[in-house]
Amino acid sequence: MDYNTSRQRLILPEYGRNIHQMIEQLKLIKDKEERNQQAKAVIDVMSAISPQFKNKEEMAIHLWTQLMIMAEFDLDVEIPVEIPEKEKIFNKPDTLEYPKNLIRIKHYGRNVELLISAIDLFSGEEQELYVEQILNQMKKLYIMWNKDLVNDDIIIKDFKRLSNRDFPFLDKIELVDVKAQKLKKKKKKK
């Protein structure tokens, strides 16, 4: 018995073993003219297998690139379109550096900490409105994270912890009631 696990690994398995065998046969053809004709026939078969492209030029670039990938760029044929170079296709991208910022209370996120750090840009009544908006946002984020109703004192306590200071107007601020917000949204939808 000949199992697929004992056969050579397919480079692009979505085309199946027969297409890969056709490409291997292309490599054995000595006459360049005949090899070019057969390569175009293989491209036609490949386009029948994956007809997801609407733009013909884009499809041609894609199919010829995949033909060369399956041939491991070891096929001497005239390619009617410009395809990417082998190095460009097989190069791995650079790894991304992850930010190393420590988020003190994770369910509020980094953006809330950035908002809190910008409080000093405002003064007086503007600062009070800004802090109220931050507190309401913190309450929404807390509810998204916990799914339970939250006491406003917890939000204010977390705000004080993140800002490292106490504002005299914090006791006067009333946060938006989440139940009332949900009722307003339901009424608007109707």
Secondary structure by P-SEA (a helix, b strand, c coil): ccccccccccccccccaaaaaaaaaaaacccaaaaaaaaaaaaaaaaaaccccccaaaaaaaaaaaaaaaacccccccccbbbbcccccccccccccccccccccccccaaaaaaaaacccccaaaaaaaaaaaaaaaaaaaaaaccccccaaaaaaaaaaaaccccccccccccccaaaaaaaaaaaac
